[in-house]
Amino acid sequence: MDKNSIISFIAGAAAGAAIAILFAPDKGSNTREKIVRKAQEGAEAAKNEIAAAKEAARNLKENLRETGSGIKENLREKALEKLDDLERALERL
């Protein structure tokens, strides 16, 4: 899920919750408390999603580094093998 989708989902959920609270029959002070509580819950959920996305990005970056090192080493070994083959072929000439 990309960043815009997450933000849109959270914004939509917050708007839906706010509308539901505003149309529910309750005292103004209770309604304001509910709105504040829901906003805080939404902000906390957003922080958790952002932290999870950052962790996933860090893990992906580390995996790419490890895989990249392996690929680099593999290419180096193949290049050395080809140079050895070339050397042997030149010696035979």
N, C-alpha and C positions, 0 to 999 in steps of 0.2 A: 504494500500500500504506500503510495507516494505521500509526500508532505501535504499537498493541497487536499487530498482526499481525507486525511486525518483531521485537518483543520476544519474542513467542511462538515465532516461528521460531528465533530465536537460542537461546532457552532450551531448546527441544526438541532442537536440534542438539547443544547442549552436553551435555544429559542423555544423549542417544544415544551420543555419543562417550565420555562418562565410563563408561557401562555397558559399552560394548565394551572399553574399556581394562581395567576391573576384572575382566572375565571372561576376558581373554586371559592365557594362562600366561606370567608374567614375574616377575622379582624385584620385591619391594616398592619398592625405591628407583627402579627403572626405571619402575614404574607411577606413582609419585608424580611423577617428572619429566615423564612424558607428560601427566598430568593438569594440572600447572602449565603446560606448554607449550600445551596445548589451551585452557586457560582464558585464557591471554594472547592466543592467536590469536582467540578469541571476543571478548574485550574490544576488541582492535584492529579487528575486523570491525564491532563495534557502534559504535565511535568513527567509523569511516569512513562508515557508514550515517547516523549522526547529522549528520556534517559535510555529506554529500551532501543530506540533507533540509533543513538550514539554508540551503545554497546555493540549492536549488530554491525555498525560501520567499522568499529575498532577490530572486531573479530574477523570481518572480511578482509580488512587491510592486512592483518597479521597472517591470515591464510594465504593471501596473495604474495606477501613477502616470502613466506616459507616455500610456496610452490614456485615462485619466481626464481629463488635461489637454486632449487632443484633443476629447473628448466635450464638455467644459465650453466650450471655444472654439466648437465647432460650434453648441451650444445658444445661446450668446451671440450669434453671428452671425445665427441664425434669428430670435431675439427682436428684434434690431435691424432686420432686414428687415421683420418684421411691424409694428413700430412705425413704420417709414418708410411702409409701405402704409397704415396707419391715418392717419398725418399727411396723406398725399396725398388719402385719401378725405375727410378732414375739410375740407381746403382746397377740394375740389370742391363741398362743401355750402355 
